[in-house]
Amino acid sequence: MNRYFLPVSCTELQPLNSFQDIDEMAMELLIEFCYTSSITVEESNVQTLLPAACLLQLVEIQDVCCEFLKRQLDPSNCLGIRAFADTHACRDLLRIADKFTQHNFQEVMESEEFMLLPVNQLVDIICSEELNVRTEEQVYNAIMGWVKYNVQERRQHLPTVKTATAASPDFVGRLSLRYRVYKNPDTLGMPNLSNL
């Protein structure tokens, strides 16, 4: 039995039918790779190849897919690539996507992916000591843009954001930011938020 398939069929953590979860085209490319040691990773197949390579423990293909995704990083997709890397335990890609997000924060905060972030990821980003911002205004605008994207749903998360930003000692100008976000009665047309 091929050493790549043995771990999948012998572990209790992955059922024998786990091959059904692999995209047919990805499986075909991976089998061909096992025979030829050649594979082409491109935008049209990387999202099926990486999970399949992870499942089959084809580390070389995982690395090739991650390298491809690193070259694709862009402010409009870095958060999606980060989530994909996290899902598939690609630590190096995850680290690079985080750094890309922090370095290009002004552009990232304007992306659709940023607006769709869950609150815990928003907090992680805005509290990062590596966040590349010139002024606190950029962070304030990012928070307000995120909240305004779905005010009814996200209003409840302001206490979480408030607590996290107050607890982050690395952010310069925290007091002024807290004042603007939480005490400004005009913020989102809501009453004073300082009591949250």
C-alpha positions in Angstrom: 0.0 0.0 0.0 1.3 3.5 -0.9 2.6 5.3 2.2 0.4 8.3 1.5 -2.8 6.3 1.7 -1.8 4.1 4.7 -2.3 6.9 7.4 -5.7 7.8 6.1 -7.1 4.2 6.2 -5.5 3.3 9.5 -6.4 6.1 11.7 -9.6 6.2 13.8 -9.8 10.0 13.4 -10.5 9.8 9.7 -13.2 7.4 8.5 -12.5 5.1 5.6 -14.9 7.0 3.3 -12.9 10.3 3.7 -11.8 9.9 0.1 -15.4 10.9 -0.8 -14.6 14.3 0.6 -11.8 14.8 -2.0 -12.7 16.7 -5.2 -12.5 14.4 -8.2 -10.2 16.6 -10.2 -7.9 17.2 -7.2 -7.7 13.5 -6.6 -6.8 13.0 -10.3 -4.0 15.6 -10.1 -2.6 14.1 -6.9 -2.5 10.6 -8.3 -0.8 11.9 -11.4 1.7 13.7 -9.1 2.4 10.5 -7.3 3.5 8.9 -10.6 5.1 11.9 -12.3 6.3 14.2 -9.4 4.8 17.1 -11.4 1.7 19.2 -10.6 0.4 22.6 -11.7 -1.2 24.6 -8.9 -3.3 27.5 -10.1 -6.1 29.7 -9.0 -8.7 27.3 -10.4 -7.5 24.3 -8.4 -5.7 25.5 -5.3 -8.8 25.5 -3.1 -9.5 21.8 -3.8 -5.8 20.7 -3.9 -4.8 22.0 -0.5 -7.5 20.3 1.5 -7.0 17.0 -0.5 -3.2 17.2 0.1 -3.8 17.8 3.8 -6.1 14.8 4.0 -3.7 12.6 2.2 -0.7 14.1 4.1 1.1 15.1 0.9 3.3 17.7 2.6 5.1 18.6 -0.6 1.8 19.6 -2.3 0.6 21.4 0.8 3.8 23.5 0.6 3.4 24.2 -3.1 -0.2 25.3 -2.5 0.7 27.6 0.3 3.5 29.1 -1.7 1.1 29.8 -4.5 -1.4 31.4 -2.1 1.3 33.6 -0.6 2.0 35.0 -4.0 -1.8 35.7 -4.4 -2.1 37.8 -1.3 -3.9 41.1 -1.9 -5.8 43.5 0.4 -9.1 42.2 -1.0 -8.4 38.5 -0.3 -5.8 38.3 2.5 -8.5 37.6 5.2 -10.0 34.8 3.1 -6.6 33.3 2.6 -5.9 33.6 6.3 -9.1 31.8 7.1 -8.3 29.1 4.6 -4.8 28.7 6.0 -6.2 28.5 9.5 -8.7 25.8 8.5 -6.0 23.7 6.9 -3.3 24.3 9.6 -0.9 26.0 7.3 0.9 28.0 10.0 3.4 29.7 7.8 0.7 30.9 5.4 -1.4 32.0 8.3 1.5 34.0 9.8 2.3 35.7 6.4 -1.4 36.5 5.8 -1.6 38.1 9.3 1.5 40.2 8.6 0.1 41.2 5.2 -3.2 42.2 6.8 -1.4 44.3 9.5 0.9 46.0 7.0 -1.9 46.8 4.5 -4.6 47.6 7.0 -5.8 50.8 5.4 -6.7 48.9 2.2 -7.8 45.7 4.0 -10.4 47.6 6.1 -12.1 48.7 2.9 -12.6 45.2 1.6 -15.7 43.1 1.7 -13.8 40.4 3.6 -13.1 42.9 6.4 -16.8 43.8 6.6 -17.7 40.1 7.0 -15.3 39.4 9.8 -16.6 37.9 13.0 -16.1 40.1 16.0 -13.3 38.0 17.5 -11.2 38.3 14.3 -11.9 42.1 14.2 -10.6 42.5 17.7 -7.5 40.4 17.0 -6.7 42.7 14.1 -7.3 46.0 15.6 -5.5 45.1 18.8 -2.4 43.8 17.1 0.7 45.7 18.1 2.0 45.2 14.5 -1.0 47.1 13.0 0.3 49.6 10.5 -1.7 52.8 11.0 -0.7 56.4 10.9 -3.4 57.6 13.3 -6.1 56.2 15.6 -8.6 57.6 13.1 -7.9 54.7 10.8 -8.8 52.2 13.5 -11.9 54.2 14.5 -13.0 54.3 10.9 -12.5 50.5 10.6 -14.5 49.8 13.7 -17.3 52.1 12.6 -17.3 50.8 9.1 -17.5 47.2 10.4 -20.4 48.1 12.8 -22.3 50.1 10.2 -22.2 47.2 7.7 -24.8 45.5 9.9 -25.8 47.8 12.8 -28.6 45.7 14.1 -26.5 42.6 14.5 -23.2 44.3 15.5 -24.3 46.8 18.0 -24.3 44.0 20.6 -20.6 43.5 20.0 -19.5 47.0 20.9 -18.8 46.1 24.6 -16.5 43.3 23.4 -14.6 45.8 21.1 -14.6 48.4 23.8 -13.1 46.0 26.4 -10.5 44.7 23.9 -9.3 48.1 22.8 -9.1 49.3 26.4 -7.1 46.3 27.4 -4.6 46.6 24.6 -1.6 48.5 26.0 0.2 48.6 22.6 -2.2 50.9 20.9 -1.1 54.6 21.0 -3.9 57.0 21.6 -6.3 54.5 23.1 -8.0 56.9 25.4 -8.9 59.3 22.6 -10.1 56.4 20.4 -12.3 55.1 23.3 -13.8 58.6 23.7 -14.7 58.9 20.1 -16.1 55.4 19.6 -18.0 55.0 22.9 -18.9 58.5 24.1 -19.9 60.2 20.9 -23.7 60.4 20.9 -23.7 60.7 17.1 -22.0 57.3 16.7 -24.3 55.4 14.5 -27.2 57.5 15.7 -27.2 55.6 19.0 -27.3 57.0 22.5 -24.2 57.4 24.5 -22.3 54.1 24.5 -20.0 54.8 27.4 -22.2 52.8 29.8 -21.7 49.6 27.8 
